[in-house]
Amino acid sequence: MSWQGNVLNRVLRRTMKPMMFSSRPTRARMGISAWALEASATLMPVPAIKITPSRGLLRGEWLEALDTEQESRRVVLYLHGGAYIAGSARTHRPLTAELARSSGARVLALDYRQAPDHAWPAWLDDALGAYQQLIKAGSRPQDIVLAGDSAGGNLVLVTLLRLRELGLPMPAGAICLSPWTDLACGYQSHRLNASDEAMLKPDAIRKLGLHHIGKRDPKDPLISPAYADLSNLPPLMVHVGTKEILLDDSRAIRRNAKRAGVHLHYREWQDMPHVFPLFHRILPEGRKAISQMAVFIKDVTS
């Protein structure tokens, strides 16, 4: 791990972790968490990029490199993290902007519906609707890559599973950063990495997950893709830090992809914090991960 990563972990444990979500998933506390994440968005610089607001089924924003002479055929549909209660296209702009710049793709950062105003499957319906709208607007499935982090990584995977269930064309590939794949939070890493985790509080994430599950089966693949058969999914890429409470969530996808014969680019990054590519401006590991993501996008859409 770089010295920058060591310093960042210490800073995050003392600043972000205490205010990242509450173990009491009330409407008021969800609102406070959402506000805190929005407020933190101003702390990270955003690369120079063309940003265009988007409405309707594609609610969010488009991000494109400034030096692009013509519109790229490649599209990344990005689904932000935030435990399905917080986060937005704005909070993840440092990451989505750099991804657009590095890959040369047009990135659509989707603002999907979230709790407490909405419940599952609202976010799944929004992601599925956005993907279908992209195709209706002229993008080819083989030119689209889904990408997301944390809860957004969950949403990437369940959207793929829903597309398969409906018999709809798959995108060219999908990228998951520190995906939350078991909303019941039953894996050992939630306990073993609790003190080393730099951003997330295990008890808060577990209670939010149970809130979202409600009375549904916690092992329903469209809720917790850790329990899914991944057969016939497109190539996947997963990045995760070794000290994250969600480490085993990623390892479950690695096991399931291997069992299903799905091509997977998988990497565990030593001691990196949750969704570390978001901090690429200060983390050399973050820049390397985004570079690998850009190569993956180009390869699967070529």
BELPE-V212383 format. One record per backbone hydrogen bond with DSSP energy under -1.0 kcal/mol. NH is the residue of the N-H (numbers start at 1). CO is the residue of the C=O. E is the energy in kcal/mol with one decimal. If there is no record, write none. Layout:
[[NH/CO/E] [NH/CO/E]]
This chain:
[[6/2/-1.8] [7/3/-2.3] [8/4/-2.7] [9/5/-2.5] [10/6/-1.5] [11/7/-2.3] [12/8/-2.9] [13/9/-2.2] [14/10/-1.2] [15/11/-1.4] [17/12/-2.8] [21/19/-1.5] [26/24/-2.6] [30/26/-2.4] [31/27/-2.0] [32/28/-2.0] [33/29/-2.2] [34/30/-2.3] [35/31/-2.3] [36/32/-2.6] [37/33/-2.1] [38/34/-2.1] [39/35/-2.6] [40/36/-1.8] [43/40/-1.8] [50/64/-3.0] [52/62/-2.5] [54/60/-2.4] [58/55/-1.2] [59/56/-1.2] [60/54/-1.9] [61/109/-1.8] [62/52/-3.2] [63/107/-2.5] [64/50/-2.3] [68/65/-1.1] [75/143/-2.6] [76/106/-2.8] [77/145/-2.3] [78/108/-2.7] [79/147/-2.8] [85/82/-2.1] [86/82/-1.6] [92/88/-1.3] [93/90/-1.4] [96/92/-2.7] [97/93/-2.6] [99/95/-2.2] [100/96/-2.1] [101/97/-2.3] [102/98/-2.7] [103/99/-2.2] [104/100/-1.8] [106/74/-2.5] [107/63/-2.6] [108/76/-3.1] [109/61/-2.7] [110/78/-2.4] [111/59/-3.2] [112/110/-1.0] [115/84/-2.5] [118/114/-1.3] [122/119/-2.7] [125/121/-3.0] [126/122/-2.2] [127/123/-2.1] [128/124/-2.6] [129/125/-2.6] [130/126/-2.4] [131/127/-2.2] [132/128/-2.3] [133/129/-2.1] [134/130/-2.2] [135/131/-1.7] [136/132/-2.4] [137/133/-2.1] [138/135/-1.4] [139/134/-2.4] [143/140/-2.4] [144/141/-1.6] [145/75/-2.5] [146/173/-2.0] [147/77/-2.3] [148/175/-1.6] [149/79/-1.2] [150/177/-2.8] [152/149/-2.6] [154/150/-1.8] [155/151/-2.4] [156/152/-2.0] [157/153/-1.9] [158/154/-2.6] [159/155/-1.9] [160/156/-1.9] [161/157/-2.2] [162/158/-2.2] [163/159/-2.5] [164/160/-2.3] [165/161/-2.3] [166/162/-2.1] [168/163/-2.5] [172/141/-1.0] [172/144/-2.5] [174/235/-1.8] [175/146/-2.5] [176/237/-3.1] [177/148/-2.5] [178/239/-3.3] [180/150/-1.9] [181/179/-1.0] [185/182/-1.9] [190/187/-1.2] [191/188/-1.6] [192/188/-3.0] [193/189/-1.9] [197/193/-2.5] [205/201/-2.3] [206/202/-2.6] [207/203/-2.2] [208/204/-2.2] [209/205/-2.5] [210/206/-2.4] [211/207/-2.0] [212/208/-2.3] [213/209/-2.2] [214/210/-2.4] [216/213/-2.1] [220/217/-2.0] [223/220/-2.5] [224/220/-3.2] [226/181/-2.2] [227/224/-2.0] [228/225/-1.8] [233/230/-1.5] [236/263/-2.7] [237/174/-1.8] [238/265/-2.9] [239/176/-1.9] [240/267/-1.6] [242/269/-2.3] [244/241/-1.2] [247/244/-1.2] [250/246/-1.4] [251/247/-2.0] [252/248/-1.9] [253/249/-1.1] [254/250/-2.0] [255/251/-2.4] [256/252/-2.5] [257/253/-2.6] [258/254/-2.1] [259/255/-2.4] [260/256/-1.9] [262/257/-2.6] [265/236/-3.1] [267/238/-2.0] [269/240/-3.0] [272/269/-1.5] [276/273/-1.1] [278/275/-1.8] [279/276/-2.1] [280/277/-1.4] [282/279/-1.7] [283/279/-1.8] [287/283/-1.7] [288/284/-2.0] [289/285/-2.4] [290/286/-2.2] [291/287/-2.1] [292/288/-2.2] [293/289/-2.3] [294/290/-2.5] [295/291/-2.0] [296/292/-2.3] [297/293/-2.5] [298/294/-2.2] [299/295/-2.7] [300/296/-2.6] [301/297/-1.2]]
